[in-house]
Amino acid sequence: MRRAVCPGSYDPATNGHLDIIERAAALFDEVVVAVLINPKKQGLFTVEERLEMLREVTAGLPNVRVDSWRGLLVDYCRQHDIAAVAKGLRSVSDFDYELQMAQMNRELSGVETLLMSNNPAYSFLSSSLVKEVATYGGDVSEMVPAVVHERLKAKLAQ
């Protein structure tokens, strides 16, 4: 079975994330969407909330499962027999960072990284930008799945 992981913080998941997940699901037998836990970062959503939203937005993709992990991604890959990491690229600056990570991951474990060019419609899109725009009342409804938009509005209203 060919397995890949789509790692990220997903705080929150955007339509750009979903596009990469859907495209990876078409290429691999199983795709794990892994919410990577970084104790140094304070997210807007809890890890459990992110997992729940991701499960809802990927429910129509039978070969996708959602999980979380604290530690090195390559350790997760080894533990779950995953041979590839699938990541999206928005810009040249993404490429510089992701190339370094891909090379390090391959050196550490032999795990390959598939760097997928983004859909141009999402080239500007990031979770950070979505949160910032939404915080100031901007309309991000076309940038995130509907369930994420509803939860984002509710979270910011608190």
PyMOL commands that place a pseudoatom at each C-alpha (Angstrom):
pseudoatom trace, name=CA, resn=MET, resi=1, chain=A, elem=C, hetatm=0, pos=[0.000, 0.000, 0.000]
pseudoatom trace, name=CA, resn=ARG, resi=2, chain=A, elem=C, hetatm=0, pos=[1.357, 3.421, -0.961]
pseudoatom trace, name=CA, resn=ARG, resi=3, chain=A, elem=C, hetatm=0, pos=[0.941, 5.827, 1.957]
pseudoatom trace, name=CA, resn=ALA, resi=4, chain=A, elem=C, hetatm=0, pos=[1.643, 9.534, 2.233]
pseudoatom trace, name=CA, resn=VAL, resi=5, chain=A, elem=C, hetatm=0, pos=[1.290, 12.078, 4.979]
pseudoatom trace, name=CA, resn=CYS, resi=6, chain=A, elem=C, hetatm=0, pos=[0.127, 15.683, 4.569]
pseudoatom trace, name=CA, resn=PRO, resi=7, chain=A, elem=C, hetatm=0, pos=[1.538, 17.394, 7.654]
pseudoatom trace, name=CA, resn=GLY, resi=8, chain=A, elem=C, hetatm=0, pos=[0.717, 20.828, 8.995]
pseudoatom trace, name=CA, resn=SER, resi=9, chain=A, elem=C, hetatm=0, pos=[-0.672, 22.845, 11.840]
pseudoatom trace, name=CA, resn=TYR, resi=10, chain=A, elem=C, hetatm=0, pos=[-4.034, 23.343, 10.102]
pseudoatom trace, name=CA, resn=ASP, resi=11, chain=A, elem=C, hetatm=0, pos=[-4.932, 26.246, 12.376]
pseudoatom trace, name=CA, resn=PRO, resi=12, chain=A, elem=C, hetatm=0, pos=[-7.333, 26.459, 10.599]
pseudoatom trace, name=CA, resn=ALA, resi=13, chain=A, elem=C, hetatm=0, pos=[-7.488, 24.275, 7.489]
pseudoatom trace, name=CA, resn=THR, resi=14, chain=A, elem=C, hetatm=0, pos=[-7.929, 26.309, 4.306]
pseudoatom trace, name=CA, resn=ASN, resi=15, chain=A, elem=C, hetatm=0, pos=[-9.207, 25.495, 0.842]
pseudoatom trace, name=CA, resn=GLY, resi=16, chain=A, elem=C, hetatm=0, pos=[-5.557, 25.404, -0.228]
pseudoatom trace, name=CA, resn=HIS, resi=17, chain=A, elem=C, hetatm=0, pos=[-4.875, 22.653, 2.309]
pseudoatom trace, name=CA, resn=LEU, resi=18, chain=A, elem=C, hetatm=0, pos=[-7.928, 20.738, 1.157]
pseudoatom trace, name=CA, resn=ASP, resi=19, chain=A, elem=C, hetatm=0, pos=[-6.832, 21.011, -2.476]
pseudoatom trace, name=CA, resn=ILE, resi=20, chain=A, elem=C, hetatm=0, pos=[-3.447, 19.415, -1.681]
pseudoatom trace, name=CA, resn=ILE, resi=21, chain=A, elem=C, hetatm=0, pos=[-5.095, 16.701, 0.438]
pseudoatom trace, name=CA, resn=GLU, resi=22, chain=A, elem=C, hetatm=0, pos=[-7.555, 15.844, -2.355]
pseudoatom trace, name=CA, resn=ARG, resi=23, chain=A, elem=C, hetatm=0, pos=[-4.791, 15.722, -4.961]
pseudoatom trace, name=CA, resn=ALA, resi=24, chain=A, elem=C, hetatm=0, pos=[-2.600, 13.538, -2.733]
pseudoatom trace, name=CA, resn=ALA, resi=25, chain=A, elem=C, hetatm=0, pos=[-5.576, 11.221, -2.127]
pseudoatom trace, name=CA, resn=ALA, resi=26, chain=A, elem=C, hetatm=0, pos=[-5.827, 10.706, -5.892]
pseudoatom trace, name=CA, resn=LEU, resi=27, chain=A, elem=C, hetatm=0, pos=[-2.163, 9.620, -6.019]
pseudoatom trace, name=CA, resn=PHE, resi=28, chain=A, elem=C, hetatm=0, pos=[-1.832, 7.412, -2.934]
pseudoatom trace, name=CA, resn=ASP, resi=29, chain=A, elem=C, hetatm=0, pos=[-3.719, 4.443, -1.520]
pseudoatom trace, name=CA, resn=GLU, resi=30, chain=A, elem=C, hetatm=0, pos=[-3.863, 6.121, 1.888]
pseudoatom trace, name=CA, resn=VAL, resi=31, chain=A, elem=C, hetatm=0, pos=[-3.215, 9.697, 2.978]
pseudoatom trace, name=CA, resn=VAL, resi=32, chain=A, elem=C, hetatm=0, pos=[-2.817, 10.695, 6.591]
pseudoatom trace, name=CA, resn=VAL, resi=33, chain=A, elem=C, hetatm=0, pos=[-3.529, 14.318, 7.386]
pseudoatom trace, name=CA, resn=ALA, resi=34, chain=A, elem=C, hetatm=0, pos=[-1.289, 14.839, 10.397]
pseudoatom trace, name=CA, resn=VAL, resi=35, chain=A, elem=C, hetatm=0, pos=[-1.745, 17.800, 12.690]
pseudoatom trace, name=CA, resn=LEU, resi=36, chain=A, elem=C, hetatm=0, pos=[1.750, 18.404, 13.974]
pseudoatom trace, name=CA, resn=ILE, resi=37, chain=A, elem=C, hetatm=0, pos=[1.802, 19.569, 17.568]
pseudoatom trace, name=CA, resn=ASN, resi=38, chain=A, elem=C, hetatm=0, pos=[4.289, 22.313, 18.291]
pseudoatom trace, name=CA, resn=PRO, resi=39, chain=A, elem=C, hetatm=0, pos=[4.300, 23.131, 22.019]
pseudoatom trace, name=CA, resn=LYS, resi=40, chain=A, elem=C, hetatm=0, pos=[6.059, 26.442, 21.243]
pseudoatom trace, name=CA, resn=LYS, resi=41, chain=A, elem=C, hetatm=0, pos=[3.088, 27.685, 19.210]
pseudoatom trace, name=CA, resn=GLN, resi=42, chain=A, elem=C, hetatm=0, pos=[-0.211, 28.804, 20.679]
pseudoatom trace, name=CA, resn=GLY, resi=43, chain=A, elem=C, hetatm=0, pos=[-2.951, 28.022, 18.176]
pseudoatom trace, name=CA, resn=LEU, resi=44, chain=A, elem=C, hetatm=0, pos=[-6.358, 29.615, 17.847]
pseudoatom trace, name=CA, resn=PHE, resi=45, chain=A, elem=C, hetatm=0, pos=[-7.961, 26.168, 17.768]
pseudoatom trace, name=CA, resn=THR, resi=46, chain=A, elem=C, hetatm=0, pos=[-7.045, 23.296, 20.055]
pseudoatom trace, name=CA, resn=VAL, resi=47, chain=A, elem=C, hetatm=0, pos=[-5.527, 20.223, 18.453]
pseudoatom trace, name=CA, resn=GLU, resi=48, chain=A, elem=C, hetatm=0, pos=[-8.764, 18.346, 19.112]
pseudoatom trace, name=CA, resn=GLU, resi=49, chain=A, elem=C, hetatm=0, pos=[-10.797, 21.060, 17.355]
pseudoatom trace, name=CA, resn=ARG, resi=50, chain=A, elem=C, hetatm=0, pos=[-8.474, 20.958, 14.341]
pseudoatom trace, name=CA, resn=LEU, resi=51, chain=A, elem=C, hetatm=0, pos=[-8.717, 17.168, 14.162]
pseudoatom trace, name=CA, resn=GLU, resi=52, chain=A, elem=C, hetatm=0, pos=[-12.505, 17.321, 14.317]
pseudoatom trace, name=CA, resn=MET, resi=53, chain=A, elem=C, hetatm=0, pos=[-12.743, 19.940, 11.561]
pseudoatom trace, name=CA, resn=LEU, resi=54, chain=A, elem=C, hetatm=0, pos=[-10.308, 18.013, 9.349]
pseudoatom trace, name=CA, resn=ARG, resi=55, chain=A, elem=C, hetatm=0, pos=[-12.310, 14.814, 9.813]
pseudoatom trace, name=CA, resn=GLU, resi=56, chain=A, elem=C, hetatm=0, pos=[-15.438, 16.669, 8.722]
pseudoatom trace, name=CA, resn=VAL, resi=57, chain=A, elem=C, hetatm=0, pos=[-13.887, 18.286, 5.637]
pseudoatom trace, name=CA, resn=THR, resi=58, chain=A, elem=C, hetatm=0, pos=[-12.220, 15.049, 4.494]
pseudoatom trace, name=CA, resn=ALA, resi=59, chain=A, elem=C, hetatm=0, pos=[-15.204, 12.780, 5.233]
pseudoatom trace, name=CA, resn=GLY, resi=60, chain=A, elem=C, hetatm=0, pos=[-15.863, 12.374, 1.507]
pseudoatom trace, name=CA, resn=LEU, resi=61, chain=A, elem=C, hetatm=0, pos=[-12.356, 11.038, 0.889]
pseudoatom trace, name=CA, resn=PRO, resi=62, chain=A, elem=C, hetatm=0, pos=[-12.445, 7.351, 1.916]
pseudoatom trace, name=CA, resn=ASN, resi=63, chain=A, elem=C, hetatm=0, pos=[-8.666, 6.876, 1.748]
pseudoatom trace, name=CA, resn=VAL, resi=64, chain=A, elem=C, hetatm=0, pos=[-7.885, 9.835, 4.019]
pseudoatom trace, name=CA, resn=ARG, resi=65, chain=A, elem=C, hetatm=0, pos=[-7.533, 9.596, 7.767]
pseudoatom trace, name=CA, resn=VAL, resi=66, chain=A, elem=C, hetatm=0, pos=[-6.687, 12.299, 10.282]
pseudoatom trace, name=CA, resn=ASP, resi=67, chain=A, elem=C, hetatm=0, pos=[-4.196, 12.001, 13.122]
pseudoatom trace, name=CA, resn=SER, resi=68, chain=A, elem=C, hetatm=0, pos=[-1.903, 14.119, 15.286]
pseudoatom trace, name=CA, resn=TRP, resi=69, chain=A, elem=C, hetatm=0, pos=[1.755, 13.832, 16.213]
pseudoatom trace, name=CA, resn=ARG, resi=70, chain=A, elem=C, hetatm=0, pos=[4.226, 15.462, 18.564]
pseudoatom trace, name=CA, resn=GLY, resi=71, chain=A, elem=C, hetatm=0, pos=[7.841, 15.035, 17.483]
pseudoatom trace, name=CA, resn=LEU, resi=72, chain=A, elem=C, hetatm=0, pos=[9.745, 14.496, 14.269]
pseudoatom trace, name=CA, resn=LEU, resi=73, chain=A, elem=C, hetatm=0, pos=[7.626, 13.823, 11.211]
pseudoatom trace, name=CA, resn=VAL, resi=74, chain=A, elem=C, hetatm=0, pos=[10.057, 11.139, 10.064]
pseudoatom trace, name=CA, resn=ASP, resi=75, chain=A, elem=C, hetatm=0, pos=[9.464, 9.227, 13.304]
pseudoatom trace, name=CA, resn=TYR, resi=76, chain=A, elem=C, hetatm=0, pos=[5.736, 9.306, 12.581]
pseudoatom trace, name=CA, resn=CYS, resi=77, chain=A, elem=C, hetatm=0, pos=[6.424, 8.038, 9.055]
pseudoatom trace, name=CA, resn=ARG, resi=78, chain=A, elem=C, hetatm=0, pos=[8.596, 5.189, 10.334]
pseudoatom trace, name=CA, resn=GLN, resi=79, chain=A, elem=C, hetatm=0, pos=[6.056, 4.189, 12.971]
pseudoatom trace, name=CA, resn=HIS, resi=80, chain=A, elem=C, hetatm=0, pos=[3.187, 4.115, 10.449]
pseudoatom trace, name=CA, resn=ASP, resi=81, chain=A, elem=C, hetatm=0, pos=[5.043, 2.724, 7.416]
pseudoatom trace, name=CA, resn=ILE, resi=82, chain=A, elem=C, hetatm=0, pos=[4.637, 5.925, 5.400]
pseudoatom trace, name=CA, resn=ALA, resi=83, chain=A, elem=C, hetatm=0, pos=[7.112, 6.427, 2.560]
pseudoatom trace, name=CA, resn=ALA, resi=84, chain=A, elem=C, hetatm=0, pos=[6.179, 9.913, 1.351]
pseudoatom trace, name=CA, resn=VAL, resi=85, chain=A, elem=C, hetatm=0, pos=[5.332, 13.392, 2.545]
pseudoatom trace, name=CA, resn=ALA, resi=86, chain=A, elem=C, hetatm=0, pos=[3.003, 15.466, 0.328]
pseudoatom trace, name=CA, resn=LYS, resi=87, chain=A, elem=C, hetatm=0, pos=[3.265, 19.234, 0.694]
pseudoatom trace, name=CA, resn=GLY, resi=88, chain=A, elem=C, hetatm=0, pos=[1.944, 22.207, -1.220]
pseudoatom trace, name=CA, resn=LEU, resi=89, chain=A, elem=C, hetatm=0, pos=[4.082, 25.079, -2.494]
pseudoatom trace, name=CA, resn=ARG, resi=90, chain=A, elem=C, hetatm=0, pos=[2.709, 28.593, -2.818]
pseudoatom trace, name=CA, resn=SER, resi=91, chain=A, elem=C, hetatm=0, pos=[5.858, 30.544, -3.579]
pseudoatom trace, name=CA, resn=VAL, resi=92, chain=A, elem=C, hetatm=0, pos=[9.611, 30.488, -4.057]
pseudoatom trace, name=CA, resn=SER, resi=93, chain=A, elem=C, hetatm=0, pos=[10.089, 31.171, -0.347]
pseudoatom trace, name=CA, resn=ASP, resi=94, chain=A, elem=C, hetatm=0, pos=[8.021, 28.041, 0.409]
pseudoatom trace, name=CA, resn=PHE, resi=95, chain=A, elem=C, hetatm=0, pos=[10.288, 26.104, -1.929]
pseudoatom trace, name=CA, resn=ASP, resi=96, chain=A, elem=C, hetatm=0, pos=[13.481, 27.176, -0.144]
pseudoatom trace, name=CA, resn=TYR, resi=97, chain=A, elem=C, hetatm=0, pos=[12.152, 26.034, 3.235]
pseudoatom trace, name=CA, resn=GLU, resi=98, chain=A, elem=C, hetatm=0, pos=[10.456, 22.865, 1.987]
pseudoatom trace, name=CA, resn=LEU, resi=99, chain=A, elem=C, hetatm=0, pos=[13.516, 21.781, 0.003]
pseudoatom trace, name=CA, resn=GLN, resi=100, chain=A, elem=C, hetatm=0, pos=[15.635, 21.945, 3.156]
pseudoatom trace, name=CA, resn=MET, resi=101, chain=A, elem=C, hetatm=0, pos=[13.032, 19.962, 5.082]
pseudoatom trace, name=CA, resn=ALA, resi=102, chain=A, elem=C, hetatm=0, pos=[12.708, 17.384, 2.282]
pseudoatom trace, name=CA, resn=GLN, resi=103, chain=A, elem=C, hetatm=0, pos=[16.452, 16.874, 2.148]
pseudoatom trace, name=CA, resn=MET, resi=104, chain=A, elem=C, hetatm=0, pos=[16.714, 16.561, 5.926]
pseudoatom trace, name=CA, resn=ASN, resi=105, chain=A, elem=C, hetatm=0, pos=[13.824, 14.092, 6.093]
pseudoatom trace, name=CA, resn=ARG, resi=106, chain=A, elem=C, hetatm=0, pos=[15.341, 11.969, 3.343]
pseudoatom trace, name=CA, resn=GLU, resi=107, chain=A, elem=C, hetatm=0, pos=[18.736, 12.008, 5.051]
pseudoatom trace, name=CA, resn=LEU, resi=108, chain=A, elem=C, hetatm=0, pos=[17.218, 11.028, 8.405]
pseudoatom trace, name=CA, resn=SER, resi=109, chain=A, elem=C, hetatm=0, pos=[14.891, 8.306, 7.195]
pseudoatom trace, name=CA, resn=GLY, resi=110, chain=A, elem=C, hetatm=0, pos=[14.723, 7.828, 3.438]
pseudoatom trace, name=CA, resn=VAL, resi=111, chain=A, elem=C, hetatm=0, pos=[11.218, 9.335, 3.395]
pseudoatom trace, name=CA, resn=GLU, resi=112, chain=A, elem=C, hetatm=0, pos=[10.593, 11.094, 0.083]
pseudoatom trace, name=CA, resn=THR, resi=113, chain=A, elem=C, hetatm=0, pos=[8.793, 14.418, -0.227]
pseudoatom trace, name=CA, resn=LEU, resi=114, chain=A, elem=C, hetatm=0, pos=[6.382, 15.276, -3.017]
pseudoatom trace, name=CA, resn=LEU, resi=115, chain=A, elem=C, hetatm=0, pos=[6.225, 19.057, -3.446]
pseudoatom trace, name=CA, resn=MET, resi=116, chain=A, elem=C, hetatm=0, pos=[3.027, 19.932, -5.260]
pseudoatom trace, name=CA, resn=SER, resi=117, chain=A, elem=C, hetatm=0, pos=[2.510, 23.318, -6.865]
pseudoatom trace, name=CA, resn=ASN, resi=118, chain=A, elem=C, hetatm=0, pos=[-0.537, 25.032, -5.489]
pseudoatom trace, name=CA, resn=ASN, resi=119, chain=A, elem=C, hetatm=0, pos=[-3.683, 25.844, -7.354]
pseudoatom trace, name=CA, resn=PRO, resi=120, chain=A, elem=C, hetatm=0, pos=[-3.050, 29.490, -8.368]
pseudoatom trace, name=CA, resn=ALA, resi=121, chain=A, elem=C, hetatm=0, pos=[-6.390, 30.431, -6.818]
pseudoatom trace, name=CA, resn=TYR, resi=122, chain=A, elem=C, hetatm=0, pos=[-4.850, 29.684, -3.410]
pseudoatom trace, name=CA, resn=SER, resi=123, chain=A, elem=C, hetatm=0, pos=[-1.357, 31.130, -3.927]
pseudoatom trace, name=CA, resn=PHE, resi=124, chain=A, elem=C, hetatm=0, pos=[-1.921, 33.906, -1.374]
pseudoatom trace, name=CA, resn=LEU, resi=125, chain=A, elem=C, hetatm=0, pos=[-3.699, 31.755, 1.177]
pseudoatom trace, name=CA, resn=SER, resi=126, chain=A, elem=C, hetatm=0, pos=[-2.299, 30.831, 4.588]
pseudoatom trace, name=CA, resn=SER, resi=127, chain=A, elem=C, hetatm=0, pos=[-3.880, 29.939, 7.909]
pseudoatom trace, name=CA, resn=SER, resi=128, chain=A, elem=C, hetatm=0, pos=[-2.193, 32.938, 9.529]
pseudoatom trace, name=CA, resn=LEU, resi=129, chain=A, elem=C, hetatm=0, pos=[-3.585, 35.348, 6.956]
pseudoatom trace, name=CA, resn=VAL, resi=130, chain=A, elem=C, hetatm=0, pos=[-7.072, 33.833, 7.207]
pseudoatom trace, name=CA, resn=LYS, resi=131, chain=A, elem=C, hetatm=0, pos=[-7.037, 34.270, 11.002]
pseudoatom trace, name=CA, resn=GLU, resi=132, chain=A, elem=C, hetatm=0, pos=[-5.806, 37.842, 10.736]
pseudoatom trace, name=CA, resn=VAL, resi=133, chain=A, elem=C, hetatm=0, pos=[-8.406, 38.864, 8.162]
pseudoatom trace, name=CA, resn=ALA, resi=134, chain=A, elem=C, hetatm=0, pos=[-11.206, 37.120, 10.071]
pseudoatom trace, name=CA, resn=THR, resi=135, chain=A, elem=C, hetatm=0, pos=[-10.107, 38.747, 13.355]
pseudoatom trace, name=CA, resn=TYR, resi=136, chain=A, elem=C, hetatm=0, pos=[-10.703, 42.163, 11.809]
pseudoatom trace, name=CA, resn=GLY, resi=137, chain=A, elem=C, hetatm=0, pos=[-14.080, 41.211, 10.364]
pseudoatom trace, name=CA, resn=GLY, resi=138, chain=A, elem=C, hetatm=0, pos=[-13.000, 40.377, 6.824]
pseudoatom trace, name=CA, resn=ASP, resi=139, chain=A, elem=C, hetatm=0, pos=[-14.941, 37.817, 4.833]
pseudoatom trace, name=CA, resn=VAL, resi=140, chain=A, elem=C, hetatm=0, pos=[-12.925, 34.593, 4.541]
pseudoatom trace, name=CA, resn=SER, resi=141, chain=A, elem=C, hetatm=0, pos=[-15.870, 32.382, 3.587]
pseudoatom trace, name=CA, resn=GLU, resi=142, chain=A, elem=C, hetatm=0, pos=[-14.407, 31.621, 0.140]
pseudoatom trace, name=CA, resn=MET, resi=143, chain=A, elem=C, hetatm=0, pos=[-10.999, 30.741, 1.606]
pseudoatom trace, name=CA, resn=VAL, resi=144, chain=A, elem=C, hetatm=0, pos=[-11.936, 27.949, 4.009]
pseudoatom trace, name=CA, resn=PRO, resi=145, chain=A, elem=C, hetatm=0, pos=[-14.390, 25.026, 3.984]
pseudoatom trace, name=CA, resn=ALA, resi=146, chain=A, elem=C, hetatm=0, pos=[-17.847, 25.987, 5.272]
pseudoatom trace, name=CA, resn=VAL, resi=147, chain=A, elem=C, hetatm=0, pos=[-17.487, 24.045, 8.551]
pseudoatom trace, name=CA, resn=VAL, resi=148, chain=A, elem=C, hetatm=0, pos=[-14.191, 25.798, 9.243]
pseudoatom trace, name=CA, resn=HIS, resi=149, chain=A, elem=C, hetatm=0, pos=[-15.728, 29.174, 8.481]
pseudoatom trace, name=CA, resn=GLU, resi=150, chain=A, elem=C, hetatm=0, pos=[-18.557, 28.596, 10.948]
pseudoatom trace, name=CA, resn=ARG, resi=151, chain=A, elem=C, hetatm=0, pos=[-16.182, 27.453, 13.686]
pseudoatom trace, name=CA, resn=LEU, resi=152, chain=A, elem=C, hetatm=0, pos=[-13.808, 30.332, 12.980]
pseudoatom trace, name=CA, resn=LYS, resi=153, chain=A, elem=C, hetatm=0, pos=[-16.627, 32.862, 13.353]
pseudoatom trace, name=CA, resn=ALA, resi=154, chain=A, elem=C, hetatm=0, pos=[-17.776, 31.211, 16.586]
pseudoatom trace, name=CA, resn=LYS, resi=155, chain=A, elem=C, hetatm=0, pos=[-14.249, 31.074, 18.012]
pseudoatom trace, name=CA, resn=LEU, resi=156, chain=A, elem=C, hetatm=0, pos=[-13.553, 34.722, 17.243]
pseudoatom trace, name=CA, resn=ALA, resi=157, chain=A, elem=C, hetatm=0, pos=[-16.895, 35.760, 18.754]
pseudoatom trace, name=CA, resn=GLN, resi=158, chain=A, elem=C, hetatm=0, pos=[-15.826, 34.339, 22.132]
for i in range(1, 158): cmd.bond("trace and resi %d" % i, "trace and resi %d" % (i + 1))
show_as sticks, trace
zoom trace
